[in-house]
């Protein structure tokens, strides 16, 4: 009823924990059985360890949150040695999210992960809250094409490319990544944003800009998933402000094969389980036997 097949990888349901909001599953597994999820995207990984940004890292805003964590992570080698063995016990699909400052770092990191037990790799070609770490790659089609093509040459796993809402042309970007060898696409990443402390008369974040996520970005994300899903012939994973099963169904009807849950995890740690059940209940009430029946159901025209 809810199972999905994405690039040959079988998912028990279409709900995946989004990168940067679920760590490596350790903390959440103390709250509930995370094997109920279709999959988990790891915290953003880079070739070498990163300490992340200084100063305030998370800031609540109306309808969402801003984050400027800066890709803090233990590095690929430490992940493979210390975190992946634990994730392998979680009985769900593991998607390794990878970032980098240059093409060489992306390629080396993906090459290492390709020889591990992870099921898929999600290439983060945009991150608005780090000074260097992929932002440029996610804005222009030619640079995105170059990094995806180089990574594709060493990637032995199904390759998802995560798109930025800050791209000059999201549909052209999707097509470029598809042409370069992406097996699937995920979108949207956080929206470039900022906040100002009026008492201090300065920006809240040391890095000035941050990434906006949560309900505030949902209409924007939904529109982009709709446009991209209609434009490419590969699976699209939708994310951006999904807070309920109804939100998830909207993304599926916009053309998403699966969805990722991010900011909502911070509000209610086991909300993904609620979302799975809400999708199941909707399908039962509507007499929908297979989720494929509603993928792209809202498409209009060609």
N, C-alpha and C positions, 0 to 999 in steps of 0.2 A: 504493500500500500504506500509506504513512505520511502522505500529504498531507492537509491540513485546509483547510477553508474557514470562516473566522471573520468573520462580518458582511460577506461579499463579498470579503474579502482572502484570497488563496491563500497557504498556508504549505506549504513542501516537506516539513515534518515537524512534529510537535507540541511540539518542544522549543525553548523561548525562554529567553534569558538574562534573569534578573530584574534589575530596577532596583536601583541602588546597589551592585551586585556586579560590574559589567562596564564601568563608566565609559562611554565612547563607542566602545568597541571597539578603540581604538588599541593598547593594551598587549597585549590578548589576540591580536590579529591578528599579533603577532610570534611567538606560540607555535604557532598553527595557522590553518587556513583557516576563518575564522568564517562564510563563506558556506554552510558545511554546516549551520548553525543554521536553525531555522524563523524566528527573529526575534531582535531585540535590544531590550530596554527600556532607554532611556537612564537615566543617573543622574538623580535627581530634580531637576527644573528649577523655578525660581521666576521671577517677573517680573523681579526685580532680583537682582544678584549677591549671594551670601551667603558669608561666610567660615566658617560652621559653628561648632560648639561649641568652647570652650576645654578644656584639660586632656586626660585620657585619652579616646580615642575608640573604641578597640576592646579588648575584654577577653575572654579565653577562659574558658569555663565548662564544666562537665562535660556532654558531649553537645551542645555548641553554642557560640555566641559572643554576646556583647553588643556592641552598637554605639551610639555616641552621636556620630555624625558631625555631625548637625544640618543636613542638606540643603546642605552646601557645594556650590556650583555657580557657573558663570560668568554665569548669567542668560540669559533667553530670547534677547535680541538677539545676544549673543556666541555662543551656541550656534548660532543660525541662520547667522551669518556665518563662524564658524571651525570648528565641529565637524560640522555637518550635511553640508557638501560632502564631507568625508572619509567619513562614514557612508554617503552615497549610493553610494560605490564598493564597498561591502562585499557587494553582491549578496544581501541578505536583507532581510526586513521590518524597518522601523524604527518602534518604538512610543515615542512621547515621553511620559515620565512627568512629571506636573505637580503641584506643590504650591503652597500659598499661605497667607497669614495671614488673608485675608478674601475674601469673595465677589468683590469688585471685582478683586482681583489674579488670582484664578482665571480670571475671565471675560476679562480683557485678555490674559493669557498664552495661553489657549486660542485666542482670536481670532487672535493672531499666528501660532501654530503651524498653524492651519487653512489658512493660505495658503502652506504650505511643502510639501516633498516627503514628509514623514513619512506613513506608511501608516495609523497609528492613534494615538489619544491615550489614555493611561491616567491617570485622575484619582486622585491620591493624597489621599484625604479623611481620612487619619489618619497621624500620624507621632509616635510616643511619645517620640522623643528630641530634640524641639525645644520650646522654651517656647511658641512660637506657630508654627503651620504646618499646621494641619488636624486636630489631635487632637479638638477639640470636634465638628467636622463628622462624624467617623466613629463617634461614640458614640450620638447620638440620631437617630432616624429623621426627625424633622421638619427638623432642620438639614441632614441629608444630602440630603433631598428638595429643599430650597431651593437648595443650591449646585449640585446636579446639574441641576436645571431651568434655572437661570440659565446654566450653561455650555452646556447642550444648545442653547440659543437662538442661540449664536454658533458652535457647533462644526460644521464641515463634514466632519470625518473620523469614522469609526466610533469611538464613545466607550466605553472600558472604565472601569469604576469599581472601584478597589481597596479592598476592605473590611478593616476592622480586626477582629481576634479579640476586641478589648476592647469591641465594640459591646454595647449592652444586650440586644439580641435579634438574632442574626445573620440569621435567616430574615426577620424583619420588616424589617431593614435592607436586605436584598437586594431584597425586594419594593418597598420605597420607592424605591430607586434605579432599579429597572426601570420603575416608574410614572412617575418623573421624566424618563425618556428614555434611560437607559443601554442601549447596544447589547449589552454583555457585562459580565461581572463577573470580577474576579480576587481570589483570597483563598488564604492569609491574609497580611496584613502582619505585621510583627514583633509579638511579645507584650510588653507593658509589664512590665519587670523591673528588677532592681537588683543591685548587689554592694557588699560592705562590706570595707574594708581593716582587719582587726582590729588590725594593728600601729599604724596611724595613728588608729584609732578614728573613722573617718569613711567616708562613701560613696566608692566608687571614682570615680564620675562627678561632675563639677562640676554637671551638670544633675540630679543625684540618680538619675533613672530613665533607662533605656536600652531598646533593642529587642532581644529575644531571638530568635535564629534558629538553624537547624541541626537535626540529628536529634531533639533534645529536643522540638521542637514538632510533629513529624510526626503523631503520633496525634491531636492536637488539630486540626491543619489538615485531616487526612483526614476527621474527623467533620464539620467545618463544610462542607467541599466537598460531602460526601454530602448533608447537610441542604439546602444552598442549591440544589444541582443538581436535587433533586427538587421544589423549591418554585417555581422560575422557568422560563420558556420561552425563555431567551436563553443563549448560550454561557457556560460557566464555565471559567475558567483556574485550575488548581490549583497552589499552591505552599506550601512550608513543610517544610523538612527533607528534600527529595528528594536522595538520595545515589547512587541507582543506577537502572537500568532497571526493576527490580522495584518500587521505590518509585513510579516514574512510572506504571507499569501499575496499581498500586493506586489512584492518584488518578483515572486514566481509568476504571477500573471503578467508582469512586465517583461518576462522572458528569462528570468534567472533559473538555472538548473538547481542551484542550492543557494543558501544564504549563510552569512557569518554574523555572529552576535558579538558586539564589542562593549560599548559603554554600559549597556544594560547589565552586564555582569557585575559592575561595581555597585549597582543599586540593589540587586538581589542575586546573590551568588549562583543560585540554581535556576535562574530565570529561563535558561535554555531548555530545561526540562518542561517548564510551563509552556513554552513556545511550541515544542514538539507536540505536546498533548492538545494544544489549541488548534494546531494544523490538523491533527488526526480527527478531532471532534468536528471541525468544519467540513472535512471531507465526508465523514459519516453522515452528517445532517444533510449535505448536498447530494448524496448518492454518488460521490466520486470514488471510484475504485482504485485508480492509479494517479499519482500526482502528475504524470505526464499529460493528463487530460487538461490541466489548467496552465501548463507552462506556455507563456505567450498568449494566454486567452484574451488579454486586453489589447492586443495589437490591432491597429486600424490601418487599412490600406495595404499596399505592397510591403 
